[in-house]
Amino acid sequence: MSEIEFVDELPIPVGEAGNWKSNAAKAFGDALRANPRRWGKWPTPIGEATCYTYRNDINGGRKTGFPAGEFEAAVSDGCLWVRFMGGDAS
């Protein structure tokens, strides 16, 4: 009988989480949650056009790991900035 492989977490599908590791997205989200209302700079290099796409996706709740209403994103000086606003975006 072949050896059975076990894993604690499933592999990340190609293209998920904006082509970067979900654990990096989770770590960024966790850091933002630990610093509510403070702006955090996106942790990986992305082009300016991608900044605007990610901004729209985060603000619209379409970015993996950034639920609608909890995060706010903005582009400033060609960089993407995100902040945690809380569960009710108050």
N, C-alpha and C positions, 0 to 999 in steps of 0.2 A: 504494500500500500504506500502511496506517495505521502510525503510529509504535508500536513495541513498548515497553511500560512494564516496567522492571526495578526491583526493590527488594531490599535486603539482608535485611530482616526482614518477615515476614508481618504484616498488620494484626491487632490484637488483637480476637478475637470479643467481641461484647457480652456482658457478664456474667462474663467470665473474670477470674480473679485478684481476686475480691471487688469488682468494679466499680472498680478502680483500675488504673492502668497497670502492666503486667508489669515494665517497667524499674524502677518504684518498688519493687515487691516484691523484685526481684532486688537492688537497691541496699540495701534494708533487710536482706535475708538476708546479703548480703556483709559489711555492717557488723557484724552479729551474729557471723558467722564470724570476723571479725577481732578480736572481743572475747569469746572463749568464756567461758561461765558468768556473764557480766555481763548484767543485765536491760536491755533497750532498750524504750522506750515506743513503741507503735504510732505511725507517723509521720503518719497522717491522722486527722482528727476522726471519731469514730464514737460512737454512742449506747451507753449502758450495756448494753442488751439485746444489741446487736451484739457488744460485748466478750465476753460469755459464749458467744455462738455461735462467734465466731472462736477463742476459747480452746479450746472443744471440738473444733473442726475442726483446729486446729494440733496439739493433743495426740493427736488420732486419725489424723493424717497425711492429712487430707482437704483441706487448704488448699494451693492451688497455690504451689509454690516452697518449701514447708516439709515436707520428707520425714519420714515417721514415724520416731520414735526420735532424730532429730537436734535437734529443738527442743522447748522446754517453754514453755508459756504460762500466765499467771495474770492474774486481775483483782484490782486493788487500788485503793481509792478511786475506783472508777468508771472506771479506765483499764486498758487492755490492755497487759501487759508480756510480752515474749518474750525467751528466751535460747537461745543455741546450746549444746547439750550435747555435741556431737561425733557422729561417725558411728555410734558404738555406744551413745550415751546413758549413758556411764559417769560 
